[in-house]
Each structure stands twice: as C-alpha cells, then as structure tokens.
Amino acid sequence: MFEYLIVIGILSGQEGSATVGCRLITEDAERLACYDSIFGRPSGDVAVPDSAKTPREIAPVAGSKGSAAPSAATTPPATAAQDFGLTEEQRSRRKQDAAPTIEMIESRVAAVKLYERDRFILTLENGQQWTQIEPTPIQRFYAGDAITIRKAAFDSYLARGPNSATGIRVRRTN
C-alpha cells in the first residue's frame, strides 16, 4: 500500500511540473495543445464549453433558421430613404449595418386608412407605412398630398402636409 502511494506521489509530481509550462503559454490554442499532450485529447462525446470554442462571426442567410456564412446572393443594402424611420430591430431584420444618413424624406400619400382611436395609417408612394401616434379627430392627410417626414426629438418623427402645419407624430410600421 505504501509503495502504491509513493508511485502516485511521484506521478502526480511529474504531472504537476509539466503543467507549469502549459500555464505560462498565453495563446489559447497552444496552451490547449500543451495540456492535450500531457493529459490526452478528450473523446468526441465530451462537451466542450463555449468559452473554449474559437469565436467567429456568423451571419444568418435571409430566410434560414440556422446560421451560415453570408453569401453574394443576399439582398443588396437598401437606400437610406428606405431605412428612414425603422427601429434598430427592424433594421437588423433587414440586415442593415449602417444607420440612415438623412434627416427627412418627401413623398406623396398613396392611401390613408382609419386606425383605432382617431389615428390613421399613411401609405406613401415609396411603399412605407406610417401610423399616427397622436390621435386626432380630424383627418390631416389625404391621398395625393405631398408629405414631409422628418426626425424629431427622442427618436420620434413628425409628418407634415398641406393640412398639418405643425406636424403630427408618426411611427414607421413596415
């Protein structure tokens, strides 16, 4: 029994002195290779913690649930006018990295639809839909009206037309 303990002590001492060299290596991959050479490589069924995995950026391809590398077949970036008024979440869904660089857009109202509680949904000629945030009992925008939507305070937007000189707060919905 005593001889067995001596052998264990000798082996553990040799193993400990070998790992000191591994601890001094600063590169993760080299340090892992050092430990693997001492203790052996784990079998394939052993789970590797996320912290030990090599970090990499993966961008999902449009329409896929899994992750894959971006391809040239992805949709081209939209113009700044198309992104005007989108929230950060909406922009990320469209895979846009850059924020819009414009302060306002001008268009014409294609359609006006009554929404709940005296608010209206405005559809512009460029396909954007904007919903009024502030309820107004009087309809301020009509189909064919020229409209200007500009940035306002606290990431809000003001829509102005011929019947709304002060502007009405709106939020982009598509």
N, C-alpha and C positions, 0 to 999 in steps of 0.2 A: 504494500500500500504506500509506504514511504517512498519507494522508488518511482512509483507512478506519479506522485506529487512532484518529485524532482523533475521528471520528464516534462510534466505540464508547465512547471515554472520556467524551465529552460526554453520551451517552445513559445510561451507567452512573452518572454523577454525578448526573444529574437523577432517575434512578430511586432512587438511594440516599437523596437528600434527601427524596423523597416518602414513603419507608417510615419515616423517622424519626417522622413524625406518627402513623403507624399503630402504632408501638411504644409510644407514650405512652397509647393508649386502653386502659382497664382492663377494659371489658366485652368478653367473648369474641365475641359476635355482631357488635358494632360494629367490633371490630378485624378480624374476618374480612371484613366488608363493605368495609372500607378497603383491605385487601390485594386483594380481588377487583376493586375499582375500578381499581387500579393494574395488576395482572398479568392480569386477566381471570378469569372463572369457569372452573373445570376442567370437562371434558366428563363426561358421565354414567358413562362406563366407568372413571373413575379411582376407586380405592378410597379411602374416607375413613377415617382411623384412628379407633379407638374413643375416643381422648382428645378428638377434635374433635366428637364427637356430643354432643348435648344429653342429659344424664342424665334419666331418668324412671323411675318405679316401675311395674312391670308385674306383675300378679298373674295366674298361670295359672288358667283356669276348670277346675273339677273335671272330670276325665275327658279333658281335651285335652292334646295333646303340645306344641302351640305356646303362645305367650304371648298373652294378651288381657287387656283391662281387666276388673276384677271386675264382676259383674252382680248384680242383685237376686235372680236365680234360683239363686244358690249356696246351699248348705246353711246353715241357721242355726247359730250357735255352740252347741256342746254345753254342758251344765251342768258345773259344777266337779266334781261327783261322777263324771261320765262321763270326765273327763280325769284323774282321780286315778290316779297310778301310771304314766302314759305318759312315755316319754322325750321329750326335746326333738325328736328326729327324728320320733317318732310324732305328736307334737302338730303339727309343721309339715306333715306329710302330711294332717292333718285341718284344716289352715288355721286353726289357733288361734293367736292372738297373746298372750293372757293366760295366765299360769300359774295352776294351781288355787289357790284360797284356803283350802282346808280341810286339816285335819291328819289326818283319819281318815274311814273310811266304815264303815257297818254294813250287813250284808246277810245273806242265808241262802245256804248252799251248795246249788246245784241239782244238781250232778253232780261226782263225783270219778273221775278216770281215772288209772291207774297209768302213770307215765312211766318213763324209763330210770333205772337205778341208784338204786332206792329213793326216787324222787321222785314227786310226784303233781301233776296238773293240776286245779285247782279252778275250776269254772264257777259263778259266782254267779247269783242270780236276775235281776240287772240286766244280764246278758249278758257281763260282764267275765270274762276268763280269767286266772288267776294260776298260775304254775309255782313249785314249791318250789325254792329254790336249794340248801338244805342237805338232803342225803339223810338219810332216817330210815327204819329198817326197819319201824317201827310206823306204821300209818295213823292220823293225828291228826284228820282231818276226814272227816265223813260227810254224805251228802245230808240236807238238812233242818236241819243245825246252824246256829246263829246264829254269825256270824263278824265280827270287827272287824279291819280292816287299817289300820295307822297308819304314819306316816312314822317312819323311824329314822335312824341316823347314815349319812353318806356316800351320800345319795340312795337308801337302801335302804328296804324296807318289811317290817313284821312282821305276820303273821297270827296272831290268837288265836281260839281256840274253846273249847268246853267240855272238850276233851281235850288242850289245849295251853296251859297256864297261862303259860309263859314266852314263847311265841310262836315262830314259825318264819319264817325269811326267805323272802320270795316276790318274784317279778318279774312284772309285767303282760306278757302276751304278745299281746293284741289291742287 
